[in-house]
């Protein structure tokens, strides 16, 4: 089935990644990174179904001749140790297309969205004959010219560009699916966004057919998204069970969408639909309110009330219909919109009313309000004690707390004042020190400062007694020992 998957990522040196290694994996070949000396070999893989390099017309031939030359040049021109070297993405190709259309779709998409803007695209196709046909695409980040790579194009990193690229892929893939005669379609938006849009479109639909289509779309997208499974774990039993469960949920949502469409498309009467609960309610049968005739030139009596006329005998009763529970039916009068007829001089005037029959029925059947007897609360001792406790509680929480707060503020102000008087912030140390120490340091750092005799004694510039000068010469002279072996000793050495 056709699914949407298109995710953009960046190759970063700060994460230990290399564009040469990524290109070797995609192209299923052997490439040596000239910058690091590492060799990457994926030539034993047999799932490669095609490899292409698309480049602008002004790109040098020696750079785009193969993946080895291209990505070694990319790594060479990137001089930052933590720089970004390429952008890449994996795209799921609709399985309903044949292999030629799959390749043509990806090549046309890359040429239109990337190469025409100045990027170089390295494209590799994998598993085209399986249930998971996909392509790996690597894109350069710098502009290319006849002299080679230039500066990085920062506008390509805008997040809005990724949204446009995803939307473009969905549009082009759907056009290829339509040309192939397939009814499958993909959407770049999330299932939640599609579900909310379907509900909004169903609420403003003009006919039952359009309303049924949008409600079916809302039912189909009312499910959690399917999680991606890495290719290394695809053959595991847990991954197969997970995908089978997700596929069962998707099939159930599709079956529910079919039932929703059948239910709403077969209704030929004008209905009111609650799109949130999928409940259908027919419009009520009209009611006529006949006002009694009055004498010309005189107003109606205030005590006279309109006479309600019941619906015609031939009117049939219809019920509320719900596709979720076929047996759940509640009686609601169905028919045309409510109308009001006023009799006077043989002419009836039809007036539109906004209230429904249920509201009129509720207003007619509602009993008159009974005036309740006012009772005085009991003022016994328990009530007085409880009231006193409540008042004391509020005084303690709000009144006294405010007074305590003002007292605490005074204490805080006095504390801050003492701190300001006794301590000074030292910008060199980055913390507060005592004012005495700060003033001492400031005095010592002045240019015209002269040390006191006490300070001179504490910090002497030279020792009081001169030390005898030692002979530090390293000239060694030979001397004899009992074993007649010559030894070397410094001059002035005494045994």
C-alpha positions, 0 to 999 in steps of 0.5 A: 500500500502507498504510505508517506515517509520522508524525513530530512536529516543532517550529517554532522561531524560533531556526532562522528558522522561522515558523508563518505561513509553514508554515500558508501552505504547508500551506493553499496560500494567501497569508498576510502575517506581521504581525510581520515584514511578510513575505508567503508565497504558495503559492496556485498549488499545485493539490494541496489536497484540503481544509482544516479547523480544529478548535478547543475549544468555548471558543476565540474565534471571531475567532482560529479563523476562518481560518489567517491570523488563527490563526497571526498571533495565535500569532506575536503572543502569543509574545514570545521571540525564540527561542521555539517557536510550534507543533508540526506533523506529516505523516501518511501516509494508507492508500491503500486507503481512499476519499477520504471515509474518508481525511478522516474518519480524520484528523479523528477522530484529531486530535479525539480526541488533540489537540483534546479535550486543548485544542489547536487543529489546522489540517489540510490534505489533499494528493494524496488521489488519488495513490499518496502521500495525506497530511495536514499538521497544525499544533498550538498549544502554548498553552492556549486560553480565551475570552480567548485564549491562555494559558500553554504546556502543558509536558506536551504536550512529553513524549516519552511523548505522541508514542509514544502518539500514534503508537500511536493512529494505527496502531490507528485506521488499522487499524480503518478498513482492517479496515472497508474489507475490506483485509488491510493493516495498519500498525505504529508500531514499528520493523521490528527490534522487530516481528521480535524480538517475532515470534520470542519469540511463535513460541518459546512458541506452543502449536500449529503454526498459531500458530507458523507465523503468527509465523514468517511475521511474523518473516520478513516483518520481517527486512529494512531499513526503507524510507528516506523520499524528499522530495517535491522529489526524488521525480520524480528518476531516482535516487529512483525507482531507490531506491524500486524496489530497496526495494520489491523487497526488501519483496516478496521478504520477503513471498514468503518469509513465505508460504513459511514459513507454508506449510512450518510450517502443513502439519506435522502431527507434534509438532516442535521448531523453532529459531526463529533458523535456522527448522530443524524437528526431529522428536521421537525414537522412544522407547527402552525400558530393561529392567532384569533381574529380581532375587530378592525381598529382594535388590538388583541386582548392581552389575555388571549393566547395563540392556538397551537395546531397539531401536524396533519394526520398524514405526517409520518414519524421518523427517528434518529439514526446512528450508524454505530448502533442500528437498533438505537432509534428515538422518535423525532417528528420529521418534515419541513422547517417550522412555520407560523401562520397568522390568520387575518383577512383570509391571508396567512403569512409564513414566518421562519422561526429559529426554535425547534419543535423540541424547544417548543414542546419543552416550553409548553410542558414545563411546569410553572415555577413555584415560589419557594418559602423563605426560611430564616436560619437558626441562630443557636449556640452551635451556629454562633460558635461556627461563625466565630471560628470562620471569622477568626480563620479569615482574620488569621489568614488575611488580616493578620497575615498582612500585618505580619507581612508588613513587619517582615518587610521592615525586618528585610529592609533593615537586614538589607541596609546592614548588608549595604553598610558593611559589605561591598561587591568585589567585581574581581572576585565576583562576590561580596566582601567586608568593607574593611577588607575592600578599603584595605585592598583599594588603598594597597592598589593605589599608585602613591601607596607607601608601605609601613615599617610593619609591612616591610618587616612582614614582607622582607625584600631580602634575607637578613643574613647573606648565604655563602655562595655555593659552587654550582659548577658541574666540572668533574675531575677524576679521582682514584679509589682503592679499587684503582677505578677512576671516578668523577667528582666535582671540584672542592669535594672532600672525602 
